[in-house]
Amino acid sequence: MSNDTYESCTFRRATPILVPVATIPSARSLTDRLSRRAWSRAGAIAEVLATGPTRRVLAYTTRAVLFLLGTVLIAASVAVLLWNGLGPGPLDVFIGAVRARTGMPLAPAVWLTFGAMTLAAWLLGRRPGVGTIVAPMVIGAVMQVMLTGLDRFAVPGSLVLRVTAQLGAIAGIGAGAGALIVSGLGAGTGELLAAAASDRSGHPEPRVRMAFELSWLALGALLGGPFGYGTVLVALFVGPSVAAGYRCVDTLVCRVRHQVVSTRATLVAYAA
């Protein structure tokens, strides 16, 4: 393996911060910790991008495939959360409220919500990338198709099975988000809006992102969105899930690239 390939596959690890056991965190430090905590898939993606290694340069075809697989996997996983009935993530609670209040089908509600967020971020000075625009279109359509198919089946009566399905869907979101991060085809809509608002307001991006997520959750719940204790599971586990999904996808891509380079070198040596 060449030095370039080796360096691109190396993860940078943050220096651990040791906190004395007897130290009682102040209200401000507790607020800082909560503001840096990822509560939704958008926050989890932004957290990985902020603390993870620099993304390697991939061929455009590989990036496009990763992007497509990631968006489809996220859409299918969110559809499972909606079908399961335990409660989706904060933004999906808000989208559910939009559907309840307007009578819109799922896909147009997704497109309207993400379109408004993208436009707001653009007006605030953050230009969307290709992935930022295309991803909601794919996610909305796939979610609609998946949810329609899932609605043909009865939701499991066992709470254990429903919680298992909830956790499986969260894992799917993590893997899909990991593929999107590695593809590098533009920031997600939630990340873009939080970054734009942070630029304008001067407040740290993690706090701005947390404010948006809490607002989506509160407004969605007040307007009749599908809030439930499953939403708490999403908030607790989506951050670790996205981080793990990113590591898995990044490692897999690294191994595939190494195998391709080795095979190519073997063929060139054989031909010579």
Residue pairs with C-beta under 8 A, 6 or more apart in sequence:
1 258
1 261
1 262
2 261
5 257
5 258
5 261
8 56
8 57
8 254
9 56
9 251
9 254
9 257
9 258
10 53
11 52
11 53
11 247
11 250
12 52
12 53
14 51
25 33
34 210
35 204
35 206
35 207
35 209
35 210
36 47
36 206
37 43
37 210
37 239
38 44
38 46
38 47
38 238
38 239
38 242
39 89
39 90
39 210
39 213
39 214
39 217
39 235
39 238
39 239
40 89
40 90
40 91
40 190
40 213
40 216
40 234
40 235
40 238
41 74
41 89
41 173
41 177
41 188
41 190
41 238
41 242
42 91
42 188
42 189
42 190
42 191
42 194
42 209
42 213
43 190
43 194
43 209
43 210
43 213
43 238
43 239
44 174
44 177
44 238
44 239
44 241
44 242
44 243
45 177
45 180
45 181
45 188
45 190
45 191
45 242
46 188
46 190
46 191
46 194
46 195
46 205
46 206
46 209
47 206
47 239
47 242
47 243
48 177
48 178
48 181
48 242
48 243
48 246
49 181
49 187
49 191
50 205
52 181
52 246
55 181
55 182
55 184
56 253
56 254
58 66
58 182
58 183
58 184
58 253
62 253
63 182
63 183
63 184
63 185
64 183
64 185
66 179
66 180
66 182
66 183
66 249
66 253
67 131
67 134
67 135
67 179
67 180
67 183
67 185
68 138
69 176
69 179
70 175
70 176
70 177
70 178
70 179
70 180
70 183
71 134
71 135
71 138
71 139
71 142
71 176
71 180
72 138
72 142
72 176
73 172
73 173
73 175
73 176
73 179
74 139
74 172
74 173
74 176
74 177
74 180
75 138
75 139
75 140
75 141
75 142
75 143
75 146
75 176
76 142
76 143
76 146
76 172
77 169
77 170
77 171
77 172
77 173
77 176
78 88
78 89
78 92
78 139
78 143
78 169
78 173
79 142
79 143
79 146
79 147
79 150
80 146
80 150
80 165
80 166
80 168
80 169
80 172
81 87
81 88
81 89
81 92
81 166
81 169
81 170
81 230
81 234
82 88
82 92
82 96
82 106
82 143
82 147
82 226
83 147
83 150
83 151
83 155
84 155
84 162
84 165
84 166
84 169
84 230
85 155
85 162
85 226
85 228
85 230
86 162
86 163
86 166
86 228
86 229
86 230
86 231
86 233
87 93
87 226
87 227
87 228
87 229
87 230
87 231
87 232
87 233
87 234
88 96
88 226
88 230
88 231
88 234
89 231
89 234
89 235
89 238
90 213
90 214
90 216
90 217
90 220
90 231
90 234
90 235
91 113
91 190
91 213
91 216
92 226
93 216
93 217
93 220
93 221
93 225
93 226
93 227
93 231
94 113
94 216
94 217
94 219
94 220
94 223
94 225
95 106
95 109
95 110
95 113
95 220
95 225
96 220
96 224
96 225
96 226
97 219
97 220
97 221
97 222
97 223
97 224
97 225
98 104
98 109
98 112
98 113
98 223
99 105
99 106
99 109
100 223
100 224
100 225
101 223
101 224
102 109
104 112
105 144
106 140
106 143
106 144
106 147
107 140
107 141
107 143
107 144
108 140
109 140
110 136
110 139
110 140
110 143
111 136
111 137
111 140
114 136
114 140
114 189
115 136
117 189
117 190
117 192
117 193
118 128
118 132
118 133
118 136
118 189
118 192
118 193
120 193
120 196
121 128
121 189
121 192
121 193
121 195
121 196
121 197
122 128
122 196
124 193
124 196
124 197
124 199
124 200
125 196
125 199
125 200
126 187
126 192
126 193
126 195
126 196
126 199
128 186
128 187
128 189
128 192
129 185
129 186
129 187
130 185
130 186
131 180
131 183
131 185
131 186
131 187
131 188
132 186
132 187
132 188
132 189
132 192
133 186
134 185
135 180
135 186
135 188
135 189
136 189
155 162
156 162
156 165
163 230
163 233
166 230
166 233
166 234
167 233
167 237
170 233
170 234
170 237
170 238
170 241
171 241
171 245
173 238
173 241
173 242
173 245
174 238
174 240
174 241
174 242
174 243
174 244
174 245
174 246
175 245
175 248
175 249
176 245
177 241
177 242
177 245
177 246
178 242
178 244
178 245
178 246
178 247
178 248
178 249
178 250
179 245
179 249
180 188
181 242
181 246
181 249
182 246
182 249
182 250
182 253
187 195
190 209
190 212
190 213
191 209
193 212
194 205
194 208
194 209
194 212
195 205
197 203
197 208
197 212
198 204
198 205
198 208
201 208
217 227
217 231
219 225
220 227
221 227
